[in-house]
Amino acid sequence: MGGSGGAPVTGSGGAQGPIETVVTVDVESTHQTLEGFGAAIAWYQQSLANHEQKDELYPILFEDLGIDILRLRNRYQRTEQGDAESGIAAEIDIVEGATESLGHRPRILMSSWSPPGPLKASGLERCTDDAGTCTLARDDGEFVYDAFGQYWRDSVEFYADSGIPVDYASIQNEPDYVPPDWEGCVFEPTESGGYPGYDRALEAVAEHWADLDAPPRLLGPETARIHEERVEAYFQWLDPALLYGVAHHLYGGEWESPDSYLDAMHGVRRAVEPLPIFQTEFATGEGSPDPLLYGGFEIAWLIANSLLDEGAASFIYWELIWPGSGLVALTQDGYTIRDQYYAMRHFSRYTDPGDVRVDADSTSAFLRTTAFLSEDERLTVVLLNVGSRPQDVTLEPGAGRMPSTIVRTVFDPGDSTRWEALPSNEDSLTFQVPEHGIVTAVFE
């Protein structure tokens, strides 16, 4: 199928003319249902809530971007950073601002970087390459699974009472990783080697949530990477009936070559079907040559591969807003919208949870084609040119559909063209997708 992500990216130089490409949408051939696109505000929440231009930023970050999921860090009962139990005023402000901007509350994904210090072997939330103590404490020689489960129940009830109901929860961010200088807590897939088992911790949390009226939907294991069958190693030990979906990150790979993830993506998909897959954290970092630009095209490519090849139901970027990086970068003068923002926006702005991915076949192996159909028949088609020549695309959406919106971004660290509106009328179903370009066409 031309729209899938397995083809090698090659092609002749730019001296040749555009490739003539036809994209045909088949809304009767359906795939995964979207849970939504999102981003995290896990560490710099005060930077947004206290920003002098936050009233200007909230529409940019939520309404214009169209994200559905906001990933928060569980800060209940913090002991190291002066966070009291009531110290989530910034999160409350952000959720309220997002709700006003979107017209509805965003879905909340809560991830824990570390349980409170008293539940840790080190007594501290922060880990410093301390592989032996960056994990759960023991009581009479046994890991404190029950106390860990109670901590999560108390956390969920606290956030709900504060006006932030938790929709999804991941009991541990990157349980397979010992941080060099930030919060963490290592779990093995099952108890071994002096470490607690993720499987038993998951069971403890589920048991403590059993009588809640609306418990969060559990996602896991939220490993740092998918290579070397990292997700499969955890998944084979846990009870899949406890999970709503399978979560992971995309670190440890060569993100500059997004197709290098394909084999690992296929492996995750085979191992966890039919559970929905959530990519819950990835970012390109500062990069070069320009830290405010570099990486937008590769993020769009990774999103397309996640949707097409892994069958992901969600893609969540790491930093919604961050000093010097993120989708929107905080600067000395205010903020800068990065190319990564537009990469996400092309997928998130005109899709919603519940939309279903449908077939969109391309005659070009170098055009990644993704299409979503909503319950009210809105069709959103996203076209990404991963080849080295421009493509003159004729789009065949079927059923006499005419576009209501067509927007294009061309990613170039030197001179990007961002969110350019193209004509949307009966003559507009043929348009060009340049090298490193992405086009979103919407049929209301």
C-alpha positions as CSV (number, residue, x, y, z in Angstrom):
1,M,0.0,0.0,0.0
2,G,1.5,3.3,-1.1
3,G,0.6,5.1,2.1
4,S,2.5,2.7,4.5
5,G,5.9,3.6,5.7
6,G,8.1,0.8,4.6
7,A,9.6,2.1,1.4
8,P,13.2,3.3,1.3
9,V,13.7,7.0,0.8
10,T,15.7,7.6,-2.4
11,G,15.2,9.5,-5.5
12,S,17.0,11.5,-8.2
13,G,18.3,15.0,-7.6
14,G,16.1,18.1,-7.7
15,A,17.1,18.8,-11.3
16,Q,14.2,16.5,-12.4
17,G,10.6,17.8,-12.4
18,P,7.9,16.9,-10.0
19,I,6.5,13.4,-9.6
20,E,2.9,13.1,-10.7
21,T,1.1,11.4,-7.8
22,V,-2.4,10.2,-7.2
23,V,-3.8,9.7,-3.7
24,T,-7.1,7.7,-3.4
25,V,-9.0,7.6,-0.1
26,D,-11.2,4.6,0.8
27,V,-13.3,5.5,3.8
28,E,-14.7,1.9,3.9
29,S,-11.3,0.4,4.7
30,T,-10.7,1.3,8.4
31,H,-7.9,0.9,10.9
32,Q,-7.3,2.2,14.4
33,T,-9.4,4.7,16.3
34,L,-7.6,7.9,17.5
35,E,-7.3,8.6,21.2
36,G,-5.7,12.0,20.4
37,F,-2.6,14.0,20.0
38,G,-1.0,15.8,22.9
39,A,2.1,17.2,24.7
40,A,3.4,17.4,28.2
41,I,3.7,20.2,30.7
42,A,5.5,18.2,33.3
43,W,8.3,20.3,34.7
44,Y,7.9,23.9,33.6
45,Q,4.3,24.4,34.4
46,Q,5.1,27.5,36.5
47,S,6.9,29.0,33.4
48,L,3.6,28.9,31.5
49,A,1.2,29.7,34.3
50,N,3.2,32.7,35.4
51,H,4.1,33.9,31.9
52,E,3.2,37.5,31.2
53,Q,1.8,36.5,27.8
54,K,-0.1,33.4,28.9
55,D,-3.4,34.8,27.7
56,E,-1.8,35.0,24.3
57,L,-0.1,31.6,24.6
58,Y,-3.2,29.5,25.7
59,P,-5.0,29.8,22.3
60,I,-1.7,29.1,20.5
61,L,-1.0,26.0,22.6
62,F,-4.5,24.6,22.6
63,E,-7.2,26.0,20.2
64,D,-4.8,26.6,17.3
65,L,-2.8,23.4,17.9
66,G,-5.9,21.3,18.6
67,I,-4.3,18.9,21.0
68,D,-6.5,16.5,22.9
69,I,-4.3,15.1,25.7
70,L,-2.2,17.0,28.3
71,R,0.4,15.0,30.0
72,L,1.1,16.0,33.6
73,R,3.7,14.8,36.1
74,N,2.3,13.4,39.4
75,R,3.4,15.9,42.0
76,Y,1.3,14.5,44.9
77,Q,3.3,14.4,48.2
78,R,6.6,15.7,46.8
79,T,9.3,16.0,49.4
80,E,12.4,17.3,47.5
81,Q,11.3,20.4,45.5
82,G,9.1,22.2,48.0
83,D,5.9,20.9,46.4
84,A,3.2,20.7,49.1
85,E,0.1,18.5,48.6
86,S,-1.7,21.7,47.5
87,G,1.1,22.8,45.2
88,I,-0.5,22.2,41.9
89,A,-1.9,25.7,41.4
90,A,0.0,26.0,38.1
91,E,-1.5,22.8,36.7
92,I,-5.0,24.0,37.7
93,D,-4.4,27.3,35.9
94,I,-3.2,25.5,32.8
95,V,-6.1,23.0,32.7
96,E,-8.5,25.9,33.1
97,G,-6.8,27.9,30.4
98,A,-6.8,24.9,28.1
99,T,-10.5,24.2,28.7
100,E,-11.4,27.8,27.9
101,S,-9.3,27.7,24.8
102,L,-10.5,24.3,23.5
103,G,-14.1,24.7,24.6
104,H,-13.8,21.5,26.5
105,R,-11.5,19.9,29.1
106,P,-8.4,18.2,27.6
107,R,-7.9,14.6,28.4
108,I,-5.4,14.3,31.3
109,L,-2.6,11.7,31.2
110,M,-0.8,11.5,34.6
111,S,2.7,10.0,34.6
112,S,4.8,9.4,37.7
113,W,8.5,10.1,37.5
114,S,9.0,8.9,41.0
115,P,6.9,8.0,44.0
116,P,7.5,10.1,47.1
117,G,10.9,9.8,48.8
118,P,9.7,7.6,51.7
119,L,8.7,4.9,49.2
120,K,12.2,4.9,47.6
121,A,15.2,2.8,48.5
122,S,17.3,5.9,48.5
123,G,14.7,8.0,50.4
124,L,14.9,10.5,47.6
125,E,12.9,11.1,44.4
126,R,15.9,12.2,42.4
127,C,18.2,9.6,41.1
128,T,21.9,10.3,40.3
129,D,23.1,7.2,38.4
130,D,22.4,5.2,41.6
131,A,21.3,2.0,40.1
132,G,21.0,0.2,43.4
133,T,18.7,2.6,45.2
134,C,16.8,4.3,42.3
135,T,13.8,2.0,43.0
136,L,11.1,1.1,45.5
137,A,11.9,0.7,49.2
138,R,11.6,-2.6,51.1
139,D,9.7,-3.3,54.3
140,D,10.8,-6.4,56.2
141,G,12.6,-7.5,53.0
142,E,9.5,-7.0,50.7
143,F,9.0,-4.3,48.2
144,V,6.3,-1.8,49.2
145,Y,3.9,-2.6,46.5
146,D,0.8,-2.0,48.6
147,A,2.0,1.4,49.8
148,F,2.8,2.2,46.1
149,G,-0.8,1.3,45.1
150,Q,-2.2,3.5,47.9
151,Y,0.0,6.4,46.8
152,W,-1.5,6.2,43.4
153,R,-5.1,6.0,44.7
154,D,-4.5,9.0,47.0
155,S,-2.9,10.9,44.0
156,V,-5.9,10.3,41.7
157,E,-8.3,11.4,44.4
158,F,-6.3,14.5,45.3
159,Y,-6.1,15.6,41.6
160,A,-9.8,15.0,41.1
161,D,-10.7,16.9,44.3
162,S,-8.5,19.8,42.9
163,G,-10.5,19.9,39.7
164,I,-8.2,17.8,37.5
165,P,-9.8,14.4,36.9
166,V,-7.2,11.9,35.5
167,D,-8.3,10.1,32.3
168,Y,-5.2,8.0,31.7
169,A,-2.4,7.1,34.1
170,S,1.1,5.6,33.7
171,I,2.4,4.3,37.1
172,Q,6.0,4.9,36.2
173,N,7.8,7.0,33.5
174,E,10.6,5.0,31.9
175,P,10.8,2.1,34.5
176,D,13.8,0.8,32.4
177,Y,16.0,3.8,32.9
178,V,18.2,5.1,35.8
179,P,18.3,9.0,35.4
180,P,21.7,10.7,35.8
181,D,20.2,13.6,37.7
182,W,16.4,13.7,37.8
183,E,13.5,11.7,39.3
184,G,13.1,8.1,38.5
185,C,12.2,4.6,39.8
186,V,13.4,1.4,38.2
187,F,11.1,-1.6,37.9
188,E,12.1,-4.8,36.1
189,P,9.5,-6.5,34.0
190,T,9.0,-9.0,36.9
191,E,10.8,-8.9,40.3
192,S,14.4,-9.9,39.8
193,G,18.0,-8.7,40.3
194,G,17.2,-6.7,43.4
195,Y,14.5,-4.7,41.7
196,P,10.7,-4.8,42.1
197,G,8.5,-6.1,39.3
198,Y,6.4,-3.7,37.1
199,D,3.8,-6.5,36.9
200,R,3.2,-6.6,40.6
201,A,3.2,-2.8,40.9
202,L,0.6,-2.6,38.2
203,E,-1.5,-5.1,40.0
204,A,-1.2,-3.2,43.3
205,V,-2.4,0.0,41.7
206,A,-5.3,-1.7,39.9
207,E,-6.4,-3.3,43.2
208,H,-6.4,0.1,45.0
209,W,-8.5,1.6,42.2
210,A,-11.0,-1.3,42.1
211,D,-13.8,0.5,44.0
212,L,-13.3,4.0,42.5
213,D,-16.3,5.2,40.5
214,A,-14.3,6.3,37.5
215,P,-10.7,5.0,37.8
216,P,-8.2,6.3,35.2
217,R,-7.4,4.1,32.2
218,L,-4.0,2.5,32.8
219,L,-1.3,2.8,30.2
220,G,2.1,1.0,30.4
221,P,4.8,0.1,30.6
222,E,6.0,3.5,29.2
223,T,9.5,2.4,28.4
224,A,12.1,4.8,27.3
225,R,12.5,3.1,23.9
226,I,11.1,0.5,21.7
227,H,14.3,-1.0,20.2
228,E,15.7,-4.3,21.5
229,E,12.1,-5.5,22.2
230,R,12.0,-3.3,25.3
231,V,8.2,-3.0,25.3
232,E,7.7,-6.7,24.6
233,A,10.0,-7.6,27.6
234,Y,7.6,-5.9,30.0
235,F,4.4,-6.8,28.3
236,Q,5.0,-10.5,28.4
237,W,5.0,-10.5,32.3
238,L,2.1,-8.1,33.0
239,D,-1.6,-8.9,32.9
240,P,-2.9,-7.2,29.7
241,A,-6.4,-7.1,31.1
242,L,-5.2,-4.4,33.5
243,L,-4.1,-2.1,30.7
244,Y,-6.3,0.1,28.6
245,G,-3.4,0.8,26.2
246,V,0.3,0.2,25.7
247,A,2.6,3.2,26.1
248,H,6.2,3.8,25.2
249,H,8.7,6.5,24.3
250,L,10.9,6.7,21.2
251,Y,14.3,7.5,22.6
252,G,17.5,5.6,21.8
253,G,16.9,5.5,18.1
254,E,18.2,7.5,15.1
255,W,15.4,10.0,14.9
256,E,17.1,11.8,12.0
257,S,16.3,8.6,10.0
258,P,12.7,7.9,11.1
259,D,12.4,4.7,9.0
260,S,15.0,3.1,11.3
261,Y,12.2,2.7,13.8
262,L,10.0,0.6,11.5
263,D,11.1,-2.9,12.5
264,A,10.7,-2.1,16.2
265,M,7.3,-0.5,15.6
266,H,6.1,-3.6,13.7
267,G,7.3,-5.7,16.6
268,V,5.4,-3.7,19.2
269,R,2.3,-3.8,17.1
270,R,2.4,-7.6,16.7
271,A,3.0,-8.2,20.4
272,V,0.3,-6.0,21.9
273,E,-2.6,-6.2,19.4
274,P,-5.5,-5.4,19.9
275,L,-4.7,-2.9,22.6
276,P,-4.3,0.7,21.5
277,I,-0.8,2.1,21.3
278,F,0.2,5.4,22.8
279,Q,3.5,7.1,22.0
280,T,3.7,9.2,25.1
281,E,7.0,11.1,24.9
282,F,9.5,12.1,22.3
283,A,11.4,15.2,21.4
284,T,14.3,16.0,19.1
285,G,16.1,18.3,21.6
286,E,17.9,21.4,20.6
287,G,19.8,20.0,17.6
288,S,21.5,22.2,15.0
289,P,22.0,24.3,13.0
290,D,19.1,26.3,14.6
291,P,17.7,25.0,17.9
292,L,14.4,26.8,17.3
293,L,13.8,25.0,14.0
294,Y,15.7,21.8,13.5
295,G,13.7,18.6,13.7
296,G,10.2,19.6,12.5
297,F,10.2,17.5,9.4
298,E,11.5,14.4,11.2
299,I,8.8,14.7,13.9
300,A,6.1,14.8,11.2
301,W,7.7,11.7,9.6
302,L,7.8,9.9,13.0
303,I,4.2,10.7,13.6
304,A,3.2,9.4,10.2
305,N,5.2,6.2,10.8
306,S,3.7,5.7,14.2
307,L,0.2,6.0,12.8
308,L,0.7,3.9,9.6
309,D,3.2,1.3,10.6
310,E,2.7,0.9,14.4
311,G,-1.0,1.6,14.3
312,A,-0.6,4.1,17.1
313,A,-3.8,5.7,18.5
314,S,-1.9,8.6,20.1
315,F,1.3,10.6,19.6
316,I,2.3,12.9,22.5
317,Y,5.2,15.3,22.1
318,W,7.5,15.8,25.1
319,E,7.6,19.5,25.8
320,L,4.5,21.6,25.1
321,I,6.4,24.7,26.1
322,W,10.0,24.8,27.4
323,P,12.9,27.2,27.8
324,G,14.7,27.2,24.5
325,S,12.9,24.1,23.0
326,G,9.5,22.4,23.0
327,L,6.7,23.0,20.6
328,V,6.8,26.6,21.7
329,A,10.1,27.8,23.1
330,L,10.3,30.3,25.9
331,T,12.9,33.0,25.1
332,Q,14.3,36.1,26.8
333,D,11.9,38.2,24.7
334,G,8.8,36.0,25.1
335,Y,8.3,32.9,23.0
336,T,9.0,31.4,19.6
337,I,6.8,28.8,17.8
338,R,9.0,26.0,16.5
339,D,8.8,23.8,13.4
340,Q,7.9,20.9,15.7
341,Y,4.7,22.8,16.5
342,Y,3.7,22.8,12.9
343,A,4.6,19.2,12.5
344,M,2.1,18.3,15.3
345,R,-0.5,20.8,14.1
346,H,-0.8,19.3,10.7
347,F,-2.1,16.1,12.4
348,S,-3.8,17.5,15.5
349,R,-5.6,20.6,14.4
350,Y,-8.3,18.9,12.3
351,T,-8.6,15.5,14.1
352,D,-10.3,14.5,17.4
353,P,-10.5,11.4,19.6
354,G,-12.9,8.9,18.0
355,D,-11.8,9.6,14.5
356,V,-10.9,6.5,12.6
357,R,-7.9,6.1,10.3
358,V,-8.9,5.0,6.8
359,D,-7.0,3.9,3.7
360,A,-5.3,6.6,1.7
361,D,-3.3,4.9,-1.1
362,S,-0.5,6.8,-2.9
363,T,1.0,6.0,-6.3
364,S,4.3,7.4,-4.9
365,A,6.4,5.4,-2.4
366,F,7.7,8.8,-1.2
367,L,4.5,10.3,-0.1
368,R,3.3,9.2,3.3
369,T,-0.5,9.5,3.3
370,T,-2.6,9.4,6.4
371,A,-6.4,10.0,6.5
372,F,-9.0,10.1,9.3
373,L,-12.7,10.1,9.2
374,S,-14.8,11.5,12.0
375,E,-18.2,10.4,13.2
376,D,-19.8,13.4,11.4
377,E,-18.0,12.5,8.2
378,R,-15.2,15.1,8.4
379,L,-12.3,13.7,6.4
380,T,-8.7,14.9,7.2
381,V,-5.9,13.8,4.8
382,V,-2.2,14.5,5.7
383,L,0.4,14.1,3.0
384,L,4.2,14.1,3.8
385,N,6.8,14.2,1.1
386,V,9.8,12.1,2.3
387,G,11.5,12.0,-1.1
388,S,13.9,14.4,-2.8
389,R,11.6,15.7,-5.5
390,P,8.4,17.8,-5.3
391,Q,5.2,15.9,-6.0
392,D,2.2,17.2,-7.9
393,V,-0.6,15.4,-6.1
394,T,-4.1,14.7,-7.3
395,L,-6.3,13.9,-4.3
396,E,-9.3,11.7,-4.9
397,P,-11.3,11.8,-1.6
398,G,-14.4,10.1,-3.1
399,A,-18.1,10.7,-2.7
400,G,-17.9,14.1,-4.3
401,R,-16.1,15.7,-1.4
402,M,-14.7,19.2,-1.8
403,P,-12.1,20.6,0.6
404,S,-12.9,23.3,3.2
405,T,-9.3,23.8,4.2
406,I,-5.9,23.1,2.7
407,V,-2.7,24.1,4.5
408,R,1.0,23.5,3.7
409,T,4.2,23.7,5.6
410,V,7.7,23.3,4.0
411,F,10.4,22.4,6.6
412,D,13.7,24.1,6.0
413,P,16.0,25.1,8.9
414,G,17.0,28.1,6.9
415,D,13.6,29.3,5.6
416,S,10.5,27.3,6.5
417,T,7.1,28.1,5.0
418,R,4.7,27.6,7.9
419,W,0.9,26.9,7.7
420,E,0.4,28.4,4.3
421,A,-3.3,28.4,3.2
422,L,-3.8,26.9,-0.3
423,P,-7.0,27.5,-2.4
424,S,-9.9,25.3,-1.3
425,N,-12.5,25.0,-4.0
426,E,-13.6,22.6,-6.7
427,D,-10.4,23.1,-8.7
428,S,-8.0,22.6,-5.7
429,L,-7.7,18.8,-5.6
430,T,-4.4,19.1,-7.4
431,F,-1.6,20.8,-5.5
432,Q,2.2,20.5,-5.0
433,V,3.9,18.9,-1.9
434,P,7.5,20.1,-2.1
435,E,10.5,18.2,-0.8
436,H,10.3,18.3,3.1
437,G,6.7,19.5,2.7
438,I,3.5,18.5,4.4
439,V,-0.1,19.3,3.4
440,T,-3.3,18.8,5.3
441,A,-6.6,18.8,3.4
442,V,-9.9,18.9,5.3
443,F,-13.3,17.9,3.9
444,E,-16.0,19.0,6.3
